[in-house]
Amino acid sequence: MIRLPEETPLVGLHGMVNENGIVSLGLILLDTLDSVCQTPIDNSDMSMYTGLNDFEKSKLVEDQITDEEKTRAQALEAILVYDSMLKAR
């Protein structure tokens, strides 16, 4: 069980697939303290995924994640795990 602080609510799940099925699954958290996350955007044009299989779609999305975003995600995950461990004690 992971207890999430109010500043980073769970908004969804993401995963990667290959021809055998799901190979990874993770949380999508909203960083409410980040100004980028405080402004809604419209990403309703999903035409870039037309004709792609699930593996290709997943690869396309994962390739768009910047190194800075990956570093922030790892730091946030470490904080959440540590927080959950403290609360479990």
C-alpha positions as CSV (number, residue, x, y, z in Angstrom):
1,M,0.0,0.0,0.0
2,I,1.3,3.5,-0.9
3,R,-0.1,6.5,0.9
4,L,0.0,9.5,-1.3
5,P,0.2,13.1,0.0
6,E,-2.4,15.6,-1.1
7,E,0.2,17.4,-3.2
8,T,0.6,14.4,-5.5
9,P,-2.7,12.7,-6.0
10,L,-3.0,9.6,-8.2
11,V,-4.6,10.4,-11.5
12,G,-3.9,7.3,-13.5
13,L,-1.7,4.3,-14.3
14,H,0.7,3.8,-17.2
15,G,2.4,0.8,-18.6
16,M,4.5,-0.6,-21.3
17,V,3.6,-3.6,-23.4
18,N,5.3,-5.9,-25.8
19,E,4.0,-8.8,-27.9
20,N,3.6,-10.9,-24.7
21,G,1.5,-8.3,-22.8
22,I,2.2,-5.8,-20.0
23,V,5.9,-5.6,-19.1
24,S,5.7,-2.6,-16.7
25,L,3.1,-0.7,-14.8
26,G,3.4,2.6,-12.9
27,L,1.5,5.4,-11.3
28,I,0.6,8.7,-12.8
29,L,0.7,11.4,-10.1
30,L,-0.2,15.0,-10.4
31,D,2.4,17.3,-8.9
32,T,0.1,20.1,-7.8
33,L,3.0,22.3,-6.7
34,D,4.5,22.4,-10.2
35,S,3.1,25.4,-12.2
36,V,3.1,23.3,-15.4
37,C,0.5,21.0,-13.8
38,Q,-1.7,23.9,-12.7
39,T,-2.7,24.8,-16.2
40,P,-5.0,22.4,-18.2
41,I,-4.1,21.6,-21.8
42,D,-6.1,20.1,-24.6
43,N,-4.5,17.0,-26.0
44,S,-7.6,15.7,-27.8
45,D,-5.8,15.2,-31.1
46,M,-4.6,11.6,-30.9
47,S,-4.2,11.1,-34.7
48,M,-0.5,10.5,-34.2
49,Y,-1.4,7.0,-32.9
50,T,-3.5,6.0,-35.8
51,G,-2.4,2.7,-37.3
52,L,0.1,1.9,-34.5
53,N,0.0,-1.2,-32.4
54,D,0.1,-1.0,-28.5
55,F,3.9,-1.6,-28.4
56,E,4.5,1.2,-31.0
57,K,2.2,3.6,-29.1
58,S,3.9,2.9,-25.8
59,K,7.4,3.4,-27.3
60,L,6.3,6.7,-28.9
61,V,5.0,8.0,-25.6
62,E,8.0,6.8,-23.5
63,D,10.4,8.4,-25.9
64,Q,8.8,11.8,-25.3
65,I,9.7,11.7,-21.6
66,T,12.7,14.0,-20.9
67,D,15.6,13.1,-18.6
68,E,14.5,15.9,-16.3
69,E,11.0,14.3,-16.0
70,K,12.5,10.9,-15.4
71,T,14.7,12.3,-12.6
72,R,11.8,14.1,-11.0
73,A,9.7,10.9,-11.2
74,Q,12.4,8.9,-9.5
75,A,12.9,11.4,-6.7
76,L,9.1,11.6,-6.1
77,E,8.9,7.8,-6.1
78,A,11.7,7.6,-3.5
79,I,9.9,10.2,-1.3
80,L,6.6,8.3,-1.5
81,V,8.2,5.0,-0.7
82,Y,10.1,6.5,2.3
83,D,6.9,8.3,3.5
84,S,4.9,5.0,3.2
85,M,7.5,3.1,5.2
86,L,7.5,5.8,7.9
87,K,3.7,5.7,8.1
88,A,3.7,1.9,8.2
89,R,5.9,1.9,11.3
